[in-house]
Amino acid sequence: MRILVILAHPDPKSFNHAIAAKTVETLAANGHQAVLRDLCAEGFDPLLPAGEIPRGATLPADIERHCAEAAEADGLIIVHPNWWGMPPAVLTGWVDRIMRPGRAYEFVEGDDGEGVPQGLLKAQKAIVFNTSNTEGNREETVFGDPLERIWKDCVFGLCGVPDVTRRMFRIICTSTPEERKAWLDETARIVSETFPATP
């Protein structure tokens, strides 16, 4: 399987990078092809220009490549920190520019854009790995776990990916090396359960 891995963290020494590395390593060990896109390292521009909004717009080559990779992937894995209850701006911009009508979703014939769209992504499974410094109970009771809604309902639900696994690792700022190793072991387990080894 061809699995697209999207990483959104500016620090190459971050735990998010460790998660992404473990993810790619596990996918390779299971016989899958991992396509890693480190958005910050590649300087992905998150700003959606007005000219790209129309459905039939001509896209820059790098954006077209990202769109094709997302549309053709057999699975998707997103890795990012929880910043203000949201993904980092670079990842939000990636969603804005890459999850396009006609590529990731479409409205059914006769719908003027106000109804529920039909998902077009090939992938049937996705994983979202998050890191946070907010305690779990506070995240859920005070903030309502917005990342859960963003990824499962607003992005993957809309784009036709029915099976979404999400894992939040916390609290990163006070975590020990032993905790991080255990989390990376769990990352490998989740990846293997979702995208098992090929026969």
Stockholm file with secondary structure:
# STOCKHOLM 1.0

chainA/1-199         MRILVILAHPDPKSFNHAIAAKTVETLAANGHQAVLRDLCAEGFDPLLPAGEIPRGATLPADIERHCAEAAEADGLIIVHPNWWGMPPAVLTGWVDRIMRPGRAYEFVEGDDGEGVPQGLLKAQKAIVFNTSNTEGNREETVFGDPLERIWKDCVFGLCGVPDVTRRMFRIICTSTPEERKAWLDETARIVSETFPATP
#=GR chainA/1-199 SS CEEEEEECCSCTTSHHHHHHHHHHHHHHHTTCEEEEEETTTTTCCCCCCGGGCSTTCCCCHHHHHHHHHHHHCSEEEEEEECBTTBCCHHHHHHHHHHSCBTTTEECCTTCCSSSCCEECCSCSEEEEEEEESSCHHHHHHTSCCHHHIIIIIIITTTTTCCEEEEEEEECGGGCCHHHHHHHHHHHHHHHHHHSCCCC
#=GC SS_cons         CEEEEEECCSCTTSHHHHHHHHHHHHHHHTTCEEEEEETTTTTCCCCCCGGGCSTTCCCCHHHHHHHHHHHHCSEEEEEEECBTTBCCHHHHHHHHHHSCBTTTEECCTTCCSSSCCEECCSCSEEEEEEEESSCHHHHHHTSCCHHHIIIIIIITTTTTCCEEEEEEEECGGGCCHHHHHHHHHHHHHHHHHHSCCCC
//
